[in-house]
Amino acid sequence: MSAERIVMLAIGAVIFTAWAALMFRMLFLLRKRAEEESGKPFPGPGETMNHWGRFFRGERDRKLRQWLTGLTMALFVWMIGLALLTA
């Protein structure tokens, strides 16, 4: 395996780990908010979708949304770079 490929895979691992950590943080945060608002340990789809909508529109989570968007774009760029490297 070439050194360029090893470096690309290491970069991909770092980007994906950061993306996955933020995604889980977002999912647990939305579940926690839905649970607190509804008072139920397992909120239904209505409460869950309500918090998803608030997440995507609200100012409260702008920074988290920006990080997730940036890391998602970085993953796409990384995949394209990896494909071009192996071509």
Secondary structure, DSSP 8 states (H G I E B T S, - for coil): --HHHHHHHHHHHHHHHHHHHHHHHHHHHHHHHHHHHH--SS--HHHHHHHHHHHHH-STTHHHHHHHHHHHHHHHHHHHHHHHHH-
